[in-house]
Amino acid sequence: MSNFLMLLIAAAGTSSLCACSTQTQVAEPPHRATIVVHEPKREEGDFVLCDDGRVIVFPASHPKTCT
């Protein structure tokens, strides 16, 4: 038990001698998703769910693909 206490005291004493930076670096996420909302045009529409996670919305008279 005394060895454990000595270890704690030694660890607390050396932390003030450390030349480490106290600022924390926060990494930005690589990509933030963007949601765009448009006013509906009151026409029939459809959508496609792509394999890469995109959602393509288009008027039913002009179908689109994920390519």
Secondary structure as GFF3:
##gff-version 3
##sequence-region A 1 67
A	DSSP	alpha_helix	2	15	.	.	.	ID=ss1
A	DSSP	beta_strand	45	49	.	.	.	ID=ss2
A	DSSP	beta_strand	55	59	.	.	.	ID=ss3
###
